[in-house]
Amino acid sequence: MQLTDVTADSFDTTVLAAGKPVLVDFWAPWCGPCKALSPVVTGIAEEYQDAISVVKVDIDANPGIAVRYRVLSIPTLMLFADGQPVATLASPRRRADILAALSSWL
């Protein structure tokens, strides 16, 4: 499964106006931990695609989004529901931790 890359032009429509919760993976191409986390995030997207959407935001290409939501380190996962951020995981490491944070929406 290929995750959708969201840009500044598509963020509001894809994330904030979505009909279901959206997990946003804030990352950068040079970030080793981001690359290591990518298969975990993709697996969650595949397994829970009926409950949540999962997208990626390259903070180098879209710094305004990172500033807007105060993303200070990467990788950061942020769950949005009804257009609002409802959960943030900075530098998540384990699938179990991610799923525990998302459990109310899965």
CNS distance restraints for C-alpha pairs under 8 A (distance, minus, plus):
assign (resid   1 and name CA) (resid  42 and name CA) 6.77 0.50 0.50
assign (resid   1 and name CA) (resid  46 and name CA) 6.81 0.50 0.50
assign (resid   2 and name CA) (resid  42 and name CA) 7.58 0.50 0.50
assign (resid   3 and name CA) (resid  42 and name CA) 6.94 0.50 0.50
assign (resid   3 and name CA) (resid  45 and name CA) 7.93 0.50 0.50
assign (resid   3 and name CA) (resid  54 and name CA) 6.62 0.50 0.50
assign (resid   3 and name CA) (resid  55 and name CA) 5.49 0.50 0.50
assign (resid   3 and name CA) (resid  56 and name CA) 6.59 0.50 0.50
assign (resid   4 and name CA) (resid  54 and name CA) 7.48 0.50 0.50
assign (resid   4 and name CA) (resid  55 and name CA) 4.96 0.50 0.50
assign (resid   4 and name CA) (resid  56 and name CA) 6.14 0.50 0.50
assign (resid   5 and name CA) (resid  55 and name CA) 5.98 0.50 0.50
assign (resid   5 and name CA) (resid  56 and name CA) 4.86 0.50 0.50
assign (resid   5 and name CA) (resid  57 and name CA) 5.92 0.50 0.50
assign (resid   5 and name CA) (resid  58 and name CA) 7.56 0.50 0.50
assign (resid   6 and name CA) (resid  10 and name CA) 5.83 0.50 0.50
assign (resid   6 and name CA) (resid  11 and name CA) 5.71 0.50 0.50
assign (resid   6 and name CA) (resid  14 and name CA) 7.36 0.50 0.50
assign (resid   6 and name CA) (resid  55 and name CA) 6.52 0.50 0.50
assign (resid   6 and name CA) (resid  56 and name CA) 5.92 0.50 0.50
assign (resid   6 and name CA) (resid  57 and name CA) 5.35 0.50 0.50
assign (resid   6 and name CA) (resid  58 and name CA) 7.89 0.50 0.50
assign (resid   7 and name CA) (resid  11 and name CA) 5.74 0.50 0.50
assign (resid   7 and name CA) (resid  57 and name CA) 6.56 0.50 0.50
assign (resid   7 and name CA) (resid  58 and name CA) 7.83 0.50 0.50
assign (resid   7 and name CA) (resid  61 and name CA) 7.75 0.50 0.50
assign (resid   7 and name CA) (resid  62 and name CA) 6.15 0.50 0.50
assign (resid   8 and name CA) (resid  12 and name CA) 7.87 0.50 0.50
assign (resid   8 and name CA) (resid  62 and name CA) 5.94 0.50 0.50
assign (resid   8 and name CA) (resid  64 and name CA) 7.27 0.50 0.50
assign (resid   8 and name CA) (resid  65 and name CA) 6.54 0.50 0.50
assign (resid  10 and name CA) (resid  14 and name CA) 5.82 0.50 0.50
assign (resid  11 and name CA) (resid  15 and name CA) 5.45 0.50 0.50
assign (resid  11 and name CA) (resid  16 and name CA) 6.96 0.50 0.50
assign (resid  12 and name CA) (resid  16 and name CA) 4.81 0.50 0.50
assign (resid  12 and name CA) (resid  17 and name CA) 6.24 0.50 0.50
assign (resid  13 and name CA) (resid  17 and name CA) 5.08 0.50 0.50
assign (resid  13 and name CA) (resid  18 and name CA) 6.82 0.50 0.50
assign (resid  14 and name CA) (resid  18 and name CA) 5.76 0.50 0.50
assign (resid  15 and name CA) (resid  22 and name CA) 6.00 0.50 0.50
assign (resid  15 and name CA) (resid  80 and name CA) 7.07 0.50 0.50
assign (resid  15 and name CA) (resid  83 and name CA) 6.94 0.50 0.50
assign (resid  16 and name CA) (resid  80 and name CA) 7.13 0.50 0.50
assign (resid  16 and name CA) (resid  81 and name CA) 7.70 0.50 0.50
assign (resid  16 and name CA) (resid  82 and name CA) 6.77 0.50 0.50
assign (resid  16 and name CA) (resid  83 and name CA) 3.90 0.50 0.50
assign (resid  16 and name CA) (resid  84 and name CA) 6.95 0.50 0.50
assign (resid  17 and name CA) (resid  82 and name CA) 7.23 0.50 0.50
assign (resid  17 and name CA) (resid  83 and name CA) 6.00 0.50 0.50
assign (resid  18 and name CA) (resid  22 and name CA) 7.27 0.50 0.50
assign (resid  18 and name CA) (resid  82 and name CA) 7.45 0.50 0.50
assign (resid  18 and name CA) (resid  83 and name CA) 7.47 0.50 0.50
assign (resid  19 and name CA) (resid  82 and name CA) 7.64 0.50 0.50
assign (resid  20 and name CA) (resid  51 and name CA) 7.00 0.50 0.50
assign (resid  20 and name CA) (resid  52 and name CA) 5.93 0.50 0.50
assign (resid  20 and name CA) (resid  53 and name CA) 7.08 0.50 0.50
assign (resid  20 and name CA) (resid  81 and name CA) 6.75 0.50 0.50
assign (resid  20 and name CA) (resid  82 and name CA) 7.50 0.50 0.50
assign (resid  21 and name CA) (resid  51 and name CA) 7.34 0.50 0.50
assign (resid  21 and name CA) (resid  52 and name CA) 5.02 0.50 0.50
assign (resid  21 and name CA) (resid  53 and name CA) 6.37 0.50 0.50
assign (resid  21 and name CA) (resid  79 and name CA) 6.81 0.50 0.50
assign (resid  21 and name CA) (resid  80 and name CA) 5.55 0.50 0.50
assign (resid  21 and name CA) (resid  81 and name CA) 4.50 0.50 0.50
assign (resid  21 and name CA) (resid  82 and name CA) 7.08 0.50 0.50
assign (resid  21 and name CA) (resid 105 and name CA) 7.18 0.50 0.50
assign (resid  22 and name CA) (resid  52 and name CA) 5.53 0.50 0.50
assign (resid  22 and name CA) (resid  53 and name CA) 4.62 0.50 0.50
assign (resid  22 and name CA) (resid  54 and name CA) 5.56 0.50 0.50
assign (resid  22 and name CA) (resid  55 and name CA) 7.25 0.50 0.50
assign (resid  22 and name CA) (resid  79 and name CA) 5.65 0.50 0.50
assign (resid  22 and name CA) (resid  80 and name CA) 5.18 0.50 0.50
assign (resid  22 and name CA) (resid  81 and name CA) 6.61 0.50 0.50
assign (resid  23 and name CA) (resid  52 and name CA) 6.99 0.50 0.50
assign (resid  23 and name CA) (resid  53 and name CA) 6.14 0.50 0.50
assign (resid  23 and name CA) (resid  54 and name CA) 4.66 0.50 0.50
assign (resid  23 and name CA) (resid  55 and name CA) 6.34 0.50 0.50
assign (resid  23 and name CA) (resid  77 and name CA) 6.65 0.50 0.50
assign (resid  23 and name CA) (resid  78 and name CA) 5.69 0.50 0.50
assign (resid  23 and name CA) (resid  79 and name CA) 4.35 0.50 0.50
assign (resid  23 and name CA) (resid  80 and name CA) 6.33 0.50 0.50
assign (resid  24 and name CA) (resid  54 and name CA) 5.94 0.50 0.50
assign (resid  24 and name CA) (resid  55 and name CA) 5.06 0.50 0.50
assign (resid  24 and name CA) (resid  56 and name CA) 5.57 0.50 0.50
assign (resid  24 and name CA) (resid  57 and name CA) 6.85 0.50 0.50
assign (resid  24 and name CA) (resid  77 and name CA) 5.56 0.50 0.50
assign (resid  24 and name CA) (resid  78 and name CA) 5.17 0.50 0.50
assign (resid  24 and name CA) (resid  79 and name CA) 6.16 0.50 0.50
assign (resid  24 and name CA) (resid  80 and name CA) 7.66 0.50 0.50
assign (resid  25 and name CA) (resid  41 and name CA) 7.82 0.50 0.50
assign (resid  25 and name CA) (resid  54 and name CA) 7.48 0.50 0.50
assign (resid  25 and name CA) (resid  55 and name CA) 6.16 0.50 0.50
assign (resid  25 and name CA) (resid  56 and name CA) 4.60 0.50 0.50
assign (resid  25 and name CA) (resid  57 and name CA) 6.07 0.50 0.50
assign (resid  25 and name CA) (resid  75 and name CA) 7.01 0.50 0.50
assign (resid  25 and name CA) (resid  76 and name CA) 6.08 0.50 0.50
assign (resid  25 and name CA) (resid  77 and name CA) 4.71 0.50 0.50
assign (resid  25 and name CA) (resid  78 and name CA) 6.74 0.50 0.50
assign (resid  26 and name CA) (resid  56 and name CA) 5.99 0.50 0.50
assign (resid  26 and name CA) (resid  57 and name CA) 4.87 0.50 0.50
assign (resid  26 and name CA) (resid  58 and name CA) 6.13 0.50 0.50
assign (resid  26 and name CA) (resid  59 and name CA) 6.33 0.50 0.50
assign (resid  26 and name CA) (resid  66 and name CA) 7.62 0.50 0.50
assign (resid  26 and name CA) (resid  71 and name CA) 7.77 0.50 0.50
assign (resid  26 and name CA) (resid  74 and name CA) 6.38 0.50 0.50
assign (resid  26 and name CA) (resid  75 and name CA) 5.74 0.50 0.50
assign (resid  26 and name CA) (resid  76 and name CA) 5.20 0.50 0.50
assign (resid  26 and name CA) (resid  77 and name CA) 6.15 0.50 0.50
assign (resid  26 and name CA) (resid  78 and name CA) 7.86 0.50 0.50
assign (resid  27 and name CA) (resid  31 and name CA) 7.00 0.50 0.50
assign (resid  27 and name CA) (resid  34 and name CA) 5.75 0.50 0.50
assign (resid  27 and name CA) (resid  56 and name CA) 7.14 0.50 0.50
assign (resid  27 and name CA) (resid  57 and name CA) 6.21 0.50 0.50
assign (resid  27 and name CA) (resid  58 and name CA) 5.17 0.50 0.50
assign (resid  27 and name CA) (resid  59 and name CA) 5.99 0.50 0.50
assign (resid  27 and name CA) (resid  74 and name CA) 5.67 0.50 0.50
assign (resid  27 and name CA) (resid  75 and name CA) 5.22 0.50 0.50
assign (resid  27 and name CA) (resid  76 and name CA) 7.07 0.50 0.50
assign (resid  28 and name CA) (resid  34 and name CA) 7.01 0.50 0.50
assign (resid  28 and name CA) (resid  58 and name CA) 5.09 0.50 0.50
assign (resid  28 and name CA) (resid  59 and name CA) 5.85 0.50 0.50
assign (resid  28 and name CA) (resid  60 and name CA) 6.19 0.50 0.50
assign (resid  28 and name CA) (resid  74 and name CA) 7.61 0.50 0.50
assign (resid  29 and name CA) (resid  34 and name CA) 7.88 0.50 0.50
assign (resid  29 and name CA) (resid  35 and name CA) 7.73 0.50 0.50
assign (resid  29 and name CA) (resid  58 and name CA) 7.41 0.50 0.50
assign (resid  31 and name CA) (resid  35 and name CA) 6.47 0.50 0.50
assign (resid  31 and name CA) (resid  74 and name CA) 7.54 0.50 0.50
assign (resid  31 and name CA) (resid  75 and name CA) 7.84 0.50 0.50
assign (resid  32 and name CA) (resid  36 and name CA) 6.31 0.50 0.50
assign (resid  33 and name CA) (resid  37 and name CA) 6.12 0.50 0.50
assign (resid  33 and name CA) (resid  74 and name CA) 7.86 0.50 0.50
assign (resid  33 and name CA) (resid  75 and name CA) 6.71 0.50 0.50
assign (resid  33 and name CA) (resid  91 and name CA) 7.97 0.50 0.50
assign (resid  34 and name CA) (resid  38 and name CA) 6.11 0.50 0.50
assign (resid  34 and name CA) (resid  74 and name CA) 6.88 0.50 0.50
assign (resid  34 and name CA) (resid  75 and name CA) 5.17 0.50 0.50
assign (resid  35 and name CA) (resid  39 and name CA) 7.85 0.50 0.50
assign (resid  37 and name CA) (resid  41 and name CA) 6.35 0.50 0.50
assign (resid  37 and name CA) (resid  75 and name CA) 7.84 0.50 0.50
assign (resid  37 and name CA) (resid  93 and name CA) 7.24 0.50 0.50
assign (resid  38 and name CA) (resid  42 and name CA) 6.08 0.50 0.50
assign (resid  39 and name CA) (resid  43 and name CA) 6.01 0.50 0.50
assign (resid  40 and name CA) (resid  44 and name CA) 6.30 0.50 0.50
assign (resid  40 and name CA) (resid  95 and name CA) 6.37 0.50 0.50
assign (resid  41 and name CA) (resid  45 and name CA) 6.19 0.50 0.50
assign (resid  41 and name CA) (resid  54 and name CA) 7.85 0.50 0.50
assign (resid  42 and name CA) (resid  46 and name CA) 6.27 0.50 0.50
assign (resid  42 and name CA) (resid  54 and name CA) 7.95 0.50 0.50
assign (resid  43 and name CA) (resid  47 and name CA) 6.10 0.50 0.50
assign (resid  44 and name CA) (resid  48 and name CA) 5.86 0.50 0.50
assign (resid  44 and name CA) (resid  49 and name CA) 7.87 0.50 0.50
assign (resid  45 and name CA) (resid  49 and name CA) 5.40 0.50 0.50
assign (resid  45 and name CA) (resid  52 and name CA) 7.41 0.50 0.50
assign (resid  45 and name CA) (resid  53 and name CA) 6.67 0.50 0.50
assign (resid  45 and name CA) (resid  54 and name CA) 5.58 0.50 0.50
assign (resid  48 and name CA) (resid  52 and name CA) 6.13 0.50 0.50
assign (resid  48 and name CA) (resid 106 and name CA) 6.80 0.50 0.50
assign (resid  49 and name CA) (resid  53 and name CA) 6.01 0.50 0.50
assign (resid  49 and name CA) (resid  54 and name CA) 7.96 0.50 0.50
assign (resid  51 and name CA) (resid 105 and name CA) 6.93 0.50 0.50
assign (resid  51 and name CA) (resid 106 and name CA) 5.50 0.50 0.50
assign (resid  52 and name CA) (resid 105 and name CA) 7.45 0.50 0.50
assign (resid  52 and name CA) (resid 106 and name CA) 7.06 0.50 0.50
assign (resid  57 and name CA) (resid  62 and name CA) 7.04 0.50 0.50
assign (resid  58 and name CA) (resid  62 and name CA) 6.01 0.50 0.50
assign (resid  59 and name CA) (resid  63 and name CA) 4.90 0.50 0.50
assign (resid  59 and name CA) (resid  65 and name CA) 7.36 0.50 0.50
assign (resid  59 and name CA) (resid  66 and name CA) 6.01 0.50 0.50
assign (resid  62 and name CA) (resid  66 and name CA) 7.10 0.50 0.50
assign (resid  63 and name CA) (resid  67 and name CA) 6.23 0.50 0.50
assign (resid  64 and name CA) (resid  68 and name CA) 5.97 0.50 0.50
assign (resid  65 and name CA) (resid  69 and name CA) 6.32 0.50 0.50
assign (resid  66 and name CA) (resid  70 and name CA) 5.82 0.50 0.50
assign (resid  66 and name CA) (resid  71 and name CA) 4.95 0.50 0.50
assign (resid  66 and name CA) (resid  72 and name CA) 7.69 0.50 0.50
assign (resid  67 and name CA) (resid  71 and name CA) 6.28 0.50 0.50
assign (resid  71 and name CA) (resid  76 and name CA) 6.94 0.50 0.50
assign (resid  73 and name CA) (resid  90 and name CA) 6.75 0.50 0.50
assign (resid  73 and name CA) (resid  91 and name CA) 7.27 0.50 0.50
assign (resid  74 and name CA) (resid  90 and name CA) 6.83 0.50 0.50
assign (resid  74 and name CA) (resid  91 and name CA) 6.11 0.50 0.50
assign (resid  75 and name CA) (resid  90 and name CA) 6.41 0.50 0.50
assign (resid  75 and name CA) (resid  91 and name CA) 5.07 0.50 0.50
assign (resid  75 and name CA) (resid  92 and name CA) 7.26 0.50 0.50
assign (resid  76 and name CA) (resid  88 and name CA) 7.10 0.50 0.50
assign (resid  76 and name CA) (resid  89 and name CA) 5.64 0.50 0.50
assign (resid  76 and name CA) (resid  90 and name CA) 4.41 0.50 0.50
assign (resid  76 and name CA) (resid  91 and name CA) 5.56 0.50 0.50
assign (resid  76 and name CA) (resid  92 and name CA) 7.12 0.50 0.50
assign (resid  77 and name CA) (resid  88 and name CA) 5.75 0.50 0.50
assign (resid  77 and name CA) (resid  89 and name CA) 5.10 0.50 0.50
assign (resid  77 and name CA) (resid  90 and name CA) 6.47 0.50 0.50
assign (resid  77 and name CA) (resid  91 and name CA) 7.89 0.50 0.50
assign (resid  77 and name CA) (resid  92 and name CA) 7.59 0.50 0.50
assign (resid  78 and name CA) (resid  85 and name CA) 6.55 0.50 0.50
assign (resid  78 and name CA) (resid  86 and name CA) 7.52 0.50 0.50
assign (resid  78 and name CA) (resid  87 and name CA) 5.67 0.50 0.50
assign (resid  78 and name CA) (resid  88 and name CA) 4.40 0.50 0.50
assign (resid  78 and name CA) (resid  89 and name CA) 6.34 0.50 0.50
assign (resid  79 and name CA) (resid  85 and name CA) 5.65 0.50 0.50
assign (resid  79 and name CA) (resid  86 and name CA) 5.71 0.50 0.50
assign (resid  79 and name CA) (resid  87 and name CA) 5.12 0.50 0.50
assign (resid  79 and name CA) (resid  88 and name CA) 6.42 0.50 0.50
assign (resid  79 and name CA) (resid 102 and name CA) 7.73 0.50 0.50
assign (resid  80 and name CA) (resid  84 and name CA) 5.12 0.50 0.50
assign (resid  80 and name CA) (resid  85 and name CA) 4.23 0.50 0.50
assign (resid  80 and name CA) (resid  86 and name CA) 5.61 0.50 0.50
assign (resid  80 and name CA) (resid  87 and name CA) 7.29 0.50 0.50
assign (resid  81 and name CA) (resid  85 and name CA) 6.45 0.50 0.50
assign (resid  81 and name CA) (resid  86 and name CA) 6.45 0.50 0.50
assign (resid  87 and name CA) (resid 101 and name CA) 7.03 0.50 0.50
assign (resid  87 and name CA) (resid 102 and name CA) 7.75 0.50 0.50
assign (resid  89 and name CA) (resid  98 and name CA) 7.50 0.50 0.50
assign (resid  89 and name CA) (resid 101 and name CA) 7.93 0.50 0.50
assign (resid  92 and name CA) (resid  97 and name CA) 7.16 0.50 0.50
assign (resid  92 and name CA) (resid  98 and name CA) 6.84 0.50 0.50
assign (resid  93 and name CA) (resid  97 and name CA) 7.44 0.50 0.50
assign (resid  94 and name CA) (resid  98 and name CA) 6.59 0.50 0.50
assign (resid  95 and name CA) (resid  99 and name CA) 6.16 0.50 0.50
assign (resid  96 and name CA) (resid 100 and name CA) 6.04 0.50 0.50
assign (resid  97 and name CA) (resid 101 and name CA) 6.33 0.50 0.50
assign (resid  98 and name CA) (resid 102 and name CA) 6.30 0.50 0.50
assign (resid  99 and name CA) (resid 103 and name CA) 5.73 0.50 0.50
assign (resid 102 and name CA) (resid 106 and name CA) 6.34 0.50 0.50
